[in-house]
């Protein structure tokens, strides 16, 4: 592990050199399945990240603004449960936008943002350190879906994982339970998890959130083809695919797909991937939970919901979990 010396005394940067893996192999395997798929992590090139930021500001897309309202409204109560002076760890921290709503209330002994993009993480940590000069920041470049370690150099204090955005909903329930189990192991017996979870609601509201009138979500979905073309040495054309998102009632999840508008063969990595007209590439799931359903999921990972905070319309939820 190598550390980069930051220009500010309150910011440390640790690079655990996460493996990028064989992205070409992973993409090809997904595209060669009976139900073709691409991992949703490939949404997020520079253009995809910009488009997702636009999505979060759309009228139809309620999750981001609703979660932020919950965090802001209940931050004092949240701090009471998490404990002031804890080590606050955020896997997949991105720009650390939502944690800003909690820092003054939580007054953590240290904040540990974890992200796979070293340059983006470094810039985000430096900006946060400038905004909160009292905050000790230990940024870790790592892939939180694989092996990574909490630094032994951190203060000895309660560890609380912060996992907002209902990112847990992008995992199928078995993977979500496994992920929560990993957090439980890393936080220790006295630690906790503060997590945002999107709630089950009307199909009309859900379908509108993923099929916005401005077409930004469609652009976001189609952009994945632009991103994977150079990674695969492929020739996907956005013009021959369409965005399709719908609520799967049986699975209680939004599914996002790219639909082939015609019968076509796409060159990929020197070989070819064939599509029938109407065949799809499955790009994302977003599971929605009832309060009872999420409590059961947490329990399967030996975690228990200590408290839940909801908005007035009960669209979204934030939960604090501890070990059973």
Number of C-alpha atoms within 10 A of each C-alpha: 7 9 13 12 11 13 9 12 11 18 24 21 22 19 19 18 16 17 11 8 8 8 13 15 12 13 19 19 13 16 18 13 10 9 11 20 20 21 13 15 10 18 24 16 15 9 16 20 14 12 20 17 12 14 22 16 13 17 12 18 21 19 21 20 15 20 25 19 15 20 25 16 14 16 18 16 15 24 19 12 17 26 19 19 16 23 27 27 25 24 20 22 23 18 17 17 11 19 21 14 17 18 17 15 18 23 18 27 20 22 25 25 27 26 24 23 17 20 11 13 23 24 12 18 28 20 14 19 19 13 11 15 13 13 19 19 27 22 27 32 26 24 19 18 11 9 10 15 11 14 11 7 7 15 13 10 15 20 28 28 25 23 22 25 19 23 16 22 21 18 17 14 14 11 12 19 21 15 16 21 19 14 20 24 12 15 21 14 13 12 22 28 26 23 19 28 26 28 23 19 15 10 15 10 14 21 17 16 22 23 19 16 13 11 13 17 25 21 17 21 27 23 19 24 20 20 18 21 16 14 13 19 14 19 17 21 12 17 9 14 21 17 21 18 23 19 22 14 10 6 12 18 21 22 20 24 24 25 20 20 16 13 12 14 14 14 16 21 17 8 11 15 16 13 18 13 14 13 19 21 22 21 21 22 22 20 24 24 21 16 18 9 13 19 17 16 20 21 18 16 21 16 23 21 20 13 14 15 19 20 16 9 7 13 18 28 25 24 22 22 27 23 21 12
